[in-house]
Amino acid sequence: MKDFDCQIECYDIERKASVYGDNVGERWWTKAWFNGREKGEKSIEITRQLSVAFIHGEITLDAWLSRFYPEQMKVYRDCINETRRMLVGV
């Protein structure tokens, strides 16, 4: 293995999330996009407190998406794990 030279590029799945409120800031929602799709997932209503925590970076993107989009994140994790298995050959 000492002479093993492996060049691996990052093959991650793009994922994004945003939060937005109504005009008066009383109701808040989150929306997510996976794998560069133009059409995002359905918006989910959240509390103002959660939206502020996400905006200030108190909640990581993956934790946020796992909480509000668990099925999509399961698919994401399965794909990443499968890619790792293919790269390592396990």
Backbone as ProteinMPNN parsed JSONL, in Angstrom:
{"seq_chain_A": "MKDFDCQIECYDIERKASVYGDNVGERWWTKAWFNGREKGEKSIEITRQLSVAFIHGEITLDAWLSRFYPEQMKVYRDCINETRRMLVGV", "coords_chain_A": {"N_chain_A": [[0.81, -1.205, 0.0], [2.144, 1.139, 0.36], [3.114, 2.26, -1.988], [0.874, 2.933, -3.271], [-1.018, 5.029, -5.197], [-3.563, 7.126, -5.233], [-5.968, 9.097, -6.699], [-8.575, 10.886, -5.764], [-11.554, 12.476, -6.495], [-13.987, 14.768, -5.276], [-17.171, 13.572, -5.042], [-19.892, 14.542, -4.375], [-23.355, 14.896, -3.507], [-25.286, 17.489, -4.506], [-26.942, 19.634, -2.284], [-29.32, 21.837, -0.964], [-30.789, 24.276, 1.203], [-33.334, 26.528, 2.244], [-34.773, 29.213, 4.13], [-37.726, 31.049, 4.654], [-39.949, 33.791, 5.248], [-43.329, 35.034, 5.743], [-44.798, 38.198, 4.651], [-45.056, 39.716, 6.999], [-43.549, 38.393, 8.806], [-44.583, 36.452, 10.48], [-45.227, 33.807, 9.877], [-43.225, 31.035, 8.912], [-41.226, 29.156, 6.601], [-39.46, 26.289, 5.306], [-37.483, 25.165, 2.588], [-36.157, 22.758, 0.325], [-33.581, 21.621, -1.933], [-32.377, 19.023, -3.907], [-29.653, 17.392, -5.472], [-29.222, 19.224, -7.531], [-31.65, 19.751, -8.725], [-34.101, 21.703, -10.378], [-36.718, 22.074, -9.55], [-37.745, 22.21, -6.307], [-38.161, 20.48, -3.134], [-41.284, 19.994, -1.338], [-42.417, 22.841, 0.493], [-42.07, 23.327, 4.008], [-43.735, 24.239, 6.917], [-42.268, 26.061, 9.563], [-41.008, 27.104, 12.826], [-40.378, 30.506, 13.804], [-38.209, 30.771, 15.482], [-36.67, 28.468, 14.892], [-36.012, 29.07, 12.23], [-34.377, 31.334, 12.525], [-32.267, 30.222, 13.995], [-31.212, 28.464, 12.07], [-30.444, 30.27, 10.05], [-28.439, 31.677, 11.399], [-26.502, 29.766, 11.535], [-26.552, 27.887, 13.561], [-27.595, 25.429, 13.312], [-26.641, 22.715, 11.415], [-26.48, 22.17, 7.848], [-26.908, 19.468, 7.023], [-28.068, 18.386, 9.353], [-30.365, 19.913, 9.479], [-31.678, 19.241, 7.069], [-32.008, 16.508, 7.539], [-33.825, 16.563, 9.598], [-36.151, 17.82, 8.533], [-36.5, 16.751, 5.994], [-36.373, 13.805, 5.963], [-36.64, 11.385, 4.441], [-35.502, 12.0, 1.935], [-32.916, 12.551, 2.752], [-32.145, 10.052, 3.653], [-31.97, 8.64, 1.257], [-29.896, 10.148, 0.144], [-27.749, 9.56, 1.971], [-27.589, 6.782, 1.584], [-26.755, 6.704, -1.11], [-24.241, 7.984, -0.95], [-22.901, 6.185, 0.74], [-22.919, 3.897, -0.885], [-21.316, 4.779, -2.99], [-18.897, 5.087, -1.624], [-18.407, 2.394, -0.979], [-18.037, 1.363, -3.561], [-15.739, 2.743, -4.371], [-13.824, 1.91, -2.529], [-14.012, -0.749, -2.823], [-15.336, -2.613, -1.306]], "CA_chain_A": [[0.0, 0.0, 0.0], [2.945, 2.367, 0.455], [3.263, 2.828, -3.321], [-0.471, 3.134, -3.806], [-1.304, 6.427, -5.495], [-4.976, 7.206, -5.586], [-6.485, 10.454, -6.792], [-10.03, 10.834, -5.628], [-12.238, 13.757, -6.529], [-15.192, 14.795, -4.443], [-18.409, 13.307, -5.77], [-20.973, 14.727, -3.415], [-24.655, 15.225, -4.081], [-25.634, 18.861, -4.143], [-28.156, 19.812, -1.5], [-29.479, 23.212, -0.485], [-32.002, 24.556, 1.963], [-33.555, 27.939, 2.521], [-35.907, 29.543, 4.984], [-38.337, 32.324, 4.272], [-41.145, 34.137, 6.01], [-44.337, 35.841, 5.056], [-44.487, 39.632, 4.637], [-44.991, 40.296, 8.347], [-42.638, 37.582, 9.607], [-45.289, 35.627, 11.459], [-45.149, 32.399, 9.468], [-41.944, 30.727, 8.28], [-41.158, 27.872, 5.904], [-38.18, 25.862, 4.769], [-37.568, 24.471, 1.307], [-34.885, 22.099, 0.027], [-33.295, 21.158, -3.282], [-31.397, 17.939, -3.915], [-29.062, 16.948, -6.726], [-29.291, 20.259, -8.548], [-32.963, 19.84, -9.379], [-34.671, 23.046, -10.402], [-37.91, 22.041, -8.708], [-37.384, 21.76, -4.971], [-39.114, 19.692, -2.347], [-42.386, 20.793, -0.797], [-42.09, 23.702, 1.627], [-42.576, 22.862, 5.296], [-43.84, 25.345, 7.86], [-41.406, 25.934, 10.733], [-41.119, 28.233, 13.738], [-39.451, 31.62, 13.581], [-37.009, 30.464, 16.261], [-35.864, 27.532, 14.11], [-35.472, 29.747, 11.044], [-33.282, 32.197, 12.968], [-31.151, 29.336, 14.348], [-30.613, 27.99, 10.822], [-29.813, 31.424, 9.397], [-27.219, 32.012, 12.142], [-25.563, 28.65, 11.489], [-26.613, 27.089, 14.785], [-28.02, 24.101, 12.872], [-25.937, 22.403, 10.167], [-27.332, 21.853, 6.703], [-27.317, 18.064, 7.053], [-28.992, 18.195, 10.479], [-31.613, 20.565, 9.074], [-32.328, 18.418, 6.052], [-32.41, 15.243, 8.167], [-35.01, 16.814, 10.428], [-37.338, 18.194, 7.774], [-36.589, 15.941, 4.774], [-35.666, 12.567, 6.339], [-36.613, 10.377, 3.366], [-34.541, 12.426, 0.938], [-31.579, 12.402, 3.331], [-31.836, 8.623, 3.678], [-31.512, 8.338, -0.097], [-28.584, 10.789, 0.024], [-26.766, 8.772, 2.719], [-27.434, 5.494, 0.897], [-25.947, 6.937, -2.318], [-22.869, 8.267, -0.527], [-22.333, 4.924, 1.236], [-22.705, 3.023, -2.041], [-20.149, 5.318, -3.686], [-17.723, 4.71, -0.823], [-18.17, 0.95, -1.173], [-17.511, 1.166, -4.909], [-14.374, 3.281, -4.426], [-12.941, 1.104, -1.686], [-14.111, -2.128, -3.303], [-15.857, -3.487, -0.25]], "C_chain_A": [[0.851, 1.266, 0.0], [3.135, 3.034, -0.9], [1.923, 3.121, -3.995], [-0.728, 4.62, -3.978], [-2.731, 6.517, -6.004], [-5.398, 8.663, -5.599], [-8.006, 10.379, -6.81], [-10.577, 12.256, -5.644], [-13.478, 13.663, -5.652], [-16.418, 14.608, -5.328], [-19.556, 13.37, -4.782], [-22.251, 15.06, -4.168], [-25.039, 16.608, -3.577], [-26.94, 18.88, -3.36], [-28.152, 21.228, -0.928], [-30.76, 23.311, 0.322], [-32.114, 26.064, 2.146], [-34.72, 28.067, 3.495], [-36.454, 30.887, 4.526], [-39.608, 32.528, 5.069], [-42.147, 34.891, 5.175], [-43.976, 37.318, 5.205], [-44.349, 40.252, 6.022], [-44.106, 39.48, 9.283], [-43.3, 36.721, 10.658], [-45.188, 34.145, 11.145], [-43.868, 32.197, 8.674], [-41.991, 29.336, 7.676], [-39.709, 27.56, 5.564], [-38.441, 25.097, 3.476], [-36.188, 23.893, 1.013], [-34.817, 21.694, -1.442], [-32.196, 20.109, -3.196], [-30.929, 17.674, -5.341], [-29.238, 17.951, -7.87], [-30.625, 20.388, -9.267], [-33.505, 21.256, -9.289], [-35.907, 23.127, -9.503], [-37.523, 21.455, -7.357], [-38.456, 20.887, -4.344], [-40.231, 20.606, -1.851], [-41.901, 21.622, 0.386], [-42.758, 23.154, 2.884], [-42.604, 24.055, 6.241], [-43.007, 25.043, 9.1], [-41.634, 27.12, 11.656], [-40.1, 29.303, 13.372], [-38.134, 31.324, 14.29], [-36.086, 29.498, 15.502], [-35.243, 28.216, 12.897], [-34.296, 30.637, 11.416], [-32.053, 31.353, 13.318], [-30.449, 28.83, 13.094], [-29.855, 29.112, 10.115], [-28.487, 31.768, 10.073], [-26.217, 30.865, 12.224], [-25.531, 27.789, 12.738], [-27.069, 25.657, 14.5], [-27.331, 23.844, 11.538], [-26.941, 22.051, 9.066], [-27.822, 20.409, 6.769], [-28.277, 17.766, 8.202], [-30.372, 18.772, 10.133], [-32.382, 19.682, 8.095], [-32.783, 17.079, 6.63], [-33.672, 15.414, 8.991], [-36.27, 17.025, 9.589], [-37.546, 17.379, 6.485], [-35.891, 14.591, 4.997], [-35.597, 11.523, 5.225], [-35.58, 10.729, 2.304], [-33.11, 12.271, 1.465], [-31.187, 10.935, 3.46], [-31.317, 8.196, 2.312], [-30.121, 8.924, -0.311], [-27.514, 9.951, 0.723], [-26.52, 7.412, 2.067], [-26.553, 5.638, -0.345], [-24.485, 7.188, -1.964], [-22.197, 6.988, -0.042], [-22.038, 3.955, 0.091], [-21.477, 3.483, -2.836], [-18.87, 4.963, -2.944], [-17.386, 3.235, -1.02], [-17.559, 0.682, -2.54], [-16.057, 1.633, -5.016], [-13.396, 2.397, -3.664], [-12.965, -0.358, -2.13], [-14.586, -3.101, -2.263], [-17.21, -4.023, -0.649]], "O_chain_A": [[0.354, 2.346, -0.319], [3.302, 4.252, -0.965], [1.875, 3.511, -5.162], [-0.662, 5.382, -3.014], [-3.048, 6.031, -7.089], [-5.205, 9.38, -4.617], [-8.619, 9.875, -7.75], [-10.118, 13.122, -4.899], [-13.944, 12.568, -5.338], [-16.665, 15.392, -6.245], [-20.119, 12.342, -4.406], [-22.214, 15.459, -5.332], [-25.107, 16.853, -2.373], [-27.913, 18.224, -3.73], [-27.127, 21.737, -0.475], [-31.692, 22.527, 0.14], [-31.11, 26.776, 2.195], [-35.532, 27.155, 3.655], [-35.707, 31.751, 4.066], [-40.256, 31.576, 5.505], [-41.863, 35.327, 4.06], [-42.962, 37.65, 5.818], [-43.6, 41.214, 6.197], [-43.936, 39.851, 10.444], [-42.656, 36.303, 11.621], [-45.077, 33.321, 12.053], [-43.468, 33.046, 7.877], [-42.695, 28.453, 8.164], [-38.851, 28.443, 5.537], [-39.485, 24.468, 3.304], [-35.172, 24.467, 1.403], [-35.833, 21.46, -2.097], [-31.204, 20.294, -2.491], [-31.714, 17.726, -6.288], [-29.384, 17.565, -9.03], [-30.72, 21.056, -10.296], [-33.384, 21.921, -8.26], [-36.115, 24.112, -8.795], [-37.03, 20.33, -7.279], [-39.497, 20.603, -4.937], [-40.135, 21.83, -1.935], [-41.08, 21.166, 1.182], [-43.854, 22.597, 2.835], [-41.624, 24.792, 6.354], [-43.027, 23.929, 9.623], [-42.372, 28.043, 11.311], [-39.094, 29.031, 12.717], [-37.062, 31.598, 13.751], [-34.871, 29.688, 15.473], [-34.082, 27.972, 12.572], [-33.309, 30.684, 10.682], [-30.928, 31.722, 12.979], [-29.22, 28.773, 13.056], [-28.74, 28.904, 9.638], [-27.518, 32.112, 9.396], [-25.198, 30.977, 12.906], [-24.579, 27.039, 12.95], [-26.94, 24.779, 15.353], [-27.425, 24.665, 10.625], [-28.086, 21.687, 9.332], [-29.012, 20.149, 6.593], [-29.205, 16.974, 8.039], [-31.404, 18.185, 10.458], [-33.571, 19.415, 8.27], [-33.837, 16.57, 6.249], [-34.495, 14.503, 9.069], [-37.327, 16.475, 9.897], [-38.656, 17.334, 5.953], [-34.928, 14.27, 4.301], [-34.58, 10.843, 5.088], [-34.86, 9.853, 1.824], [-32.204, 11.905, 0.716], [-30.002, 10.61, 3.383], [-30.328, 7.468, 2.223], [-29.257, 8.264, -0.888], [-26.476, 9.66, 0.128], [-25.383, 6.944, 2.003], [-25.701, 4.787, -0.602], [-23.589, 6.655, -2.619], [-21.041, 6.733, -0.38], [-21.014, 3.27, 0.105], [-20.69, 2.657, -3.299], [-17.875, 4.582, -3.56], [-16.224, 2.873, -1.205], [-16.655, -0.145, -2.662], [-15.242, 0.989, -5.676], [-12.272, 2.17, -4.112], [-12.037, -1.114, -1.84], [-14.275, -4.29, -2.329], [-17.821, -4.781, 0.105]]}, "name": "protein", "num_of_chains": 1, "seq": "MKDFDCQIECYDIERKASVYGDNVGERWWTKAWFNGREKGEKSIEITRQLSVAFIHGEITLDAWLSRFYPEQMKVYRDCINETRRMLVGV"}
